[in-house]
Each structure stands twice: as structure tokens, then as C-alpha cells.
Amino acid sequence: MIIHRLPGVLQERPIEQIEGISDVIDKMTENVEFADRFMNKNGSLRKTPLKKKRAISKLEFFIPEYEYRRLKKMKNPIETLERPVEHMTVYRNDGSSVTLTAENGRVSIVDSREKNVRHIIEADYFISKIL
């Protein structure tokens, strides 16, 4: 995440005064436009991607209520975004595996025997269950 390189955001300085902000906004714009090609406003995937990208000012993205509540409960949500993504794969004797990915305060669990199935749970809950 790039936020750690922009301390001005955390110090509540006007956005125009923050060095490097234009690069961050350009990258965010690219990501939003790319996601818009493949996703509907309700989060479902499009059957066919958009051929022409829409103007960024006309896109409507929002944080779902459950995500807002999760972030609001955290003492310091920014520190969650600054942590690197962590991956771990556990192999079984039969050659199958389970992959754990920790990112943004959540753990994603993928079993190689269950195609197209991903379980996502809060990292704190995951840790409390395995300890």
C-alpha cells in the first residue's frame, strides 16, 4: 500500500500539498476503471467486460455497510492497510493443499480440492480459532 509514503494524508494536510499524491490518484484511477470494466455496481461480475471505459467522474463505488462497520471498530485501520500480504500453503500427503492469504485484516482460505471456493474470515477470529 502506498499510504505509508504519504504521511500528509494522516496529518490532515490539504491534498494539493502532499508530495506524490498525483501518482497515487493516477494508480487508483486505473484500478477503479479496470474494476468497472468487469463489475456491476452491486459487485456482481459482468458477463462481458465493457469495451469502452466510462469517465471516472461517473463511476459510483462505495464501501459496503459491513466493511464500514468493520473499519470503524478498528483502533487504527490505516495500519491494517500498511501490512504486506502474507501467503502460506500447507500441503497434504495426497498432493492437495490449503492456501492461506492474510490481507487487510482478513484471512482467505482456499482448498485445492474445492474448486472456485474461497472462505474469508476476520484475521482476529481466525487466530482465536487456531490458538
C-alpha positions as CSV (number, residue, x, y, z in Angstrom):
1,M,0.0,0.0,0.0
2,I,1.2,3.5,-0.8
3,I,-0.3,5.3,2.2
4,H,2.8,4.9,4.4
5,R,4.7,7.1,1.8
6,L,2.1,9.9,2.1
7,P,2.2,11.0,5.7
8,G,0.4,14.2,4.8
9,V,-2.8,12.3,4.4
10,L,-2.6,11.1,8.0
11,Q,-1.7,14.7,9.2
12,E,-4.8,16.1,7.5
13,R,-2.9,18.4,5.2
14,P,-4.7,19.7,2.1
15,I,-4.3,17.1,-0.7
16,E,-2.6,19.6,-3.1
17,Q,0.2,20.0,-0.6
18,I,1.1,16.3,-0.4
19,E,4.1,15.3,-2.5
20,G,3.4,12.3,-4.8
21,I,-0.3,12.4,-4.4
22,S,-0.9,12.7,-8.2
23,D,0.9,9.3,-8.8
24,V,-1.3,7.7,-6.2
25,I,-4.5,9.2,-7.6
26,D,-3.5,8.0,-11.2
27,K,-2.9,4.5,-9.9
28,M,-6.2,4.5,-8.0
29,T,-8.0,5.8,-11.1
30,E,-6.5,3.0,-13.2
31,N,-7.6,0.4,-10.7
32,V,-11.1,1.7,-10.5
33,E,-11.5,1.9,-14.2
34,F,-10.2,-1.6,-14.6
35,A,-12.6,-3.0,-12.0
36,D,-15.5,-1.1,-13.6
37,R,-14.9,-3.0,-16.8
38,F,-15.6,-6.3,-15.1
39,M,-18.0,-5.4,-12.2
40,N,-21.5,-4.1,-11.9
41,K,-22.4,-1.5,-9.2
42,N,-23.8,-4.3,-6.9
43,G,-20.4,-6.1,-7.0
44,S,-21.5,-8.9,-9.4
45,L,-19.3,-9.7,-12.3
46,R,-20.3,-8.7,-15.8
47,K,-20.9,-11.5,-18.4
48,T,-18.8,-9.5,-20.9
49,P,-16.5,-6.6,-19.9
50,L,-17.2,-3.1,-21.1
51,K,-15.5,-2.2,-24.4
52,K,-15.1,1.5,-23.6
53,K,-14.2,2.7,-20.2
54,R,-16.5,5.2,-18.5
55,A,-15.5,8.6,-17.2
56,I,-14.1,8.2,-13.7
57,S,-16.4,11.1,-12.5
58,K,-19.4,9.0,-13.5
59,L,-18.4,5.9,-11.6
60,E,-20.1,5.2,-8.3
61,F,-18.1,3.0,-5.9
62,F,-19.0,2.7,-2.2
63,I,-17.9,0.9,0.9
64,P,-20.5,-1.7,1.9
65,E,-22.0,-1.3,5.3
66,Y,-20.4,-4.4,6.7
67,E,-17.0,-3.1,5.6
68,Y,-17.6,0.3,7.1
69,R,-18.6,-1.3,10.5
70,R,-15.5,-3.5,10.4
71,L,-13.2,-0.5,9.8
72,K,-15.0,1.6,12.4
73,K,-14.3,-1.0,15.1
74,M,-10.6,-0.9,14.5
75,K,-8.3,1.2,16.6
76,N,-6.1,2.1,13.7
77,P,-7.5,0.9,10.3
78,I,-4.6,2.5,8.4
79,E,-2.0,0.1,10.0
80,T,-4.0,-2.8,8.5
81,L,-3.5,-1.4,5.0
82,E,0.2,-0.9,5.5
83,R,0.9,-4.6,6.3
84,P,2.2,-6.6,3.4
85,V,0.1,-9.5,2.0
86,E,1.1,-12.8,3.5
87,H,0.7,-16.3,1.9
88,M,1.1,-19.7,3.3
89,T,0.5,-23.1,1.6
90,V,0.0,-26.3,3.6
91,Y,0.5,-29.5,1.5
92,R,-1.3,-32.7,2.3
93,N,0.0,-36.2,1.8
94,D,-2.3,-36.8,-1.2
95,G,-0.8,-33.8,-3.1
96,S,-3.7,-31.4,-2.4
97,S,-3.1,-28.2,-0.4
98,V,-4.7,-25.4,1.5
99,T,-3.6,-21.8,0.8
100,L,-4.0,-19.1,3.5
101,T,-3.7,-15.4,2.5
102,A,-3.7,-12.7,5.0
103,E,-4.6,-9.2,3.7
104,N,-6.3,-6.1,5.1
105,G,-7.3,-7.8,8.4
106,R,-8.8,-10.8,6.7
107,V,-7.7,-14.3,6.0
108,S,-8.7,-16.1,2.8
109,I,-8.7,-19.9,2.8
110,V,-8.6,-21.9,-0.4
111,D,-8.6,-25.7,-0.5
112,S,-7.2,-27.1,-3.8
113,R,-9.9,-29.9,-3.6
114,E,-12.7,-27.4,-3.6
115,K,-12.6,-25.6,-7.0
116,N,-13.8,-22.0,-7.0
117,V,-14.5,-21.9,-3.3
118,R,-12.9,-19.3,-1.0
119,H,-13.6,-18.8,2.7
120,I,-12.9,-15.3,4.0
121,I,-12.8,-14.6,7.7
122,E,-11.6,-11.9,10.0
123,A,-7.9,-12.3,10.9
124,D,-8.6,-11.9,14.7
125,Y,-11.3,-14.6,14.6
126,F,-9.0,-16.9,12.6
127,I,-6.2,-16.6,15.1
128,S,-8.5,-17.1,18.0
129,K,-9.7,-20.4,16.5
130,I,-6.3,-21.8,15.7
131,L,-4.7,-21.0,19.1
